[in-house]
Amino acid sequence: MNPKQQQRQSRAVWFEIPASDFDRATRFYEQIFQVTLKMHQAGSEKLGVFPYEAPAISGCVMTAPNIQPSNAGTVVYLNADPTLSAVVERVAAAGGKVLVPRVELPEGMGVFAHIMDTEGNRIGLHAER
């Protein structure tokens, strides 16, 4: 099975995090995850794609007419490996807020936290430890 086929085995194949201020939002995620998002323009849409290597799943921060950030509804969980604490510790300095501090899941399921990003989106963070 090639990497693209492996990627498509997952029910989740892509995510989009809406941003009203694209530059602020991309800086936030680059700061807390210490990565560089790859910028794309598609018509009136701007995308900042999270780095990944196939067959991993990825997604983006995006801005487009008629989309609005939200803290209600579906929660996207982003990988905070190797440790959740390191990412959570960077949230406030990047302009976000911790909504639900570290929660230990049953053995073997890892840990999670919920944050609010600079756009007002509720985002889940998950890590093995």
C-alpha positions in Angstrom: 0.0 0.0 0.0 1.5 3.4 -1.0 1.6 6.3 1.5 -1.5 8.0 0.0 -3.5 4.8 0.3 -2.3 4.4 3.9 -3.4 8.0 4.7 -6.8 7.3 3.3 -7.3 4.4 5.7 -8.0 6.9 8.5 -11.5 8.4 8.9 -9.9 11.8 9.5 -8.1 13.0 6.3 -7.8 16.8 6.7 -8.8 19.6 9.1 -9.2 23.3 8.8 -9.0 25.8 11.7 -10.7 29.0 10.8 -9.0 32.3 11.4 -10.3 35.9 11.3 -6.7 37.2 11.5 -4.6 34.8 9.4 -1.2 36.2 10.4 -2.0 36.2 14.1 -3.4 32.7 13.9 -0.4 31.2 12.0 2.0 32.9 14.4 0.2 31.3 17.3 0.4 27.8 15.9 4.0 28.2 14.8 4.9 29.4 18.2 3.2 26.8 20.3 4.3 23.9 18.1 7.6 25.4 17.1 7.1 24.7 13.4 6.8 26.7 10.2 3.5 26.4 8.4 3.6 26.2 4.6 1.6 29.2 3.1 -0.7 28.7 0.2 -3.2 31.0 -1.6 -6.2 29.4 -3.4 -8.4 32.2 -4.8 -9.7 34.2 -1.8 -8.6 31.5 0.7 -5.3 31.6 2.5 -4.0 28.4 4.1 -1.1 27.7 6.5 -0.5 24.0 6.3 0.9 22.1 9.2 4.1 20.2 8.3 3.7 16.4 7.8 5.1 13.4 6.0 2.8 11.0 4.2 1.1 8.9 5.3 0.4 11.2 8.3 -2.8 13.3 8.3 -2.5 17.1 8.3 -4.6 20.2 8.0 -4.3 23.9 8.0 -5.2 27.3 9.5 -7.3 29.1 6.9 -9.1 32.3 6.2 -11.8 32.8 3.6 -14.9 34.8 3.1 -17.9 33.5 5.1 -16.0 31.4 7.7 -15.8 32.3 11.3 -13.8 30.9 14.3 -15.8 29.1 17.0 -15.4 27.6 20.4 -18.5 25.5 20.1 -19.1 22.3 18.0 -16.5 19.8 16.9 -13.1 19.9 18.6 -10.1 19.2 16.5 -7.2 17.5 18.4 -3.7 18.3 17.4 -0.7 16.1 18.2 1.3 17.7 21.1 4.0 15.0 21.2 6.5 14.5 22.7 5.0 16.1 25.8 1.7 17.9 26.3 3.1 20.1 29.0 5.7 21.7 26.7 3.0 22.8 24.2 0.5 23.9 26.9 3.2 26.0 28.6 3.6 28.1 25.3 -0.1 28.8 24.8 -0.5 31.9 27.0 2.7 33.5 25.7 1.5 33.0 22.2 -1.8 34.8 23.0 -4.1 31.8 23.7 -5.8 30.5 26.8 -5.8 27.1 28.5 -9.5 26.0 28.9 -9.1 22.5 30.2 -5.7 21.7 31.8 -3.9 18.4 31.4 -6.3 15.3 31.8 -4.9 11.8 32.2 -6.8 9.3 30.1 -7.0 5.6 30.9 -3.7 3.7 30.7 -2.3 3.6 27.1 -4.6 6.4 25.8 -2.3 9.4 26.6 -3.2 12.8 27.9 -5.1 15.8 26.6 -5.9 19.5 27.2 -8.2 22.1 25.6 -7.0 25.5 24.6 -8.5 28.6 23.0 -6.4 29.9 20.2 -6.0 33.6 19.2 -9.1 33.4 17.0 -11.5 32.0 19.6 -11.4 28.4 18.4 -11.5 25.6 21.0 -8.7 23.2 20.1 -7.8 19.9 21.7 -4.2 18.9 22.3 -3.3 15.2 22.7 0.0 13.5 23.5 1.2 10.1 24.7 2.6 11.8 27.9 
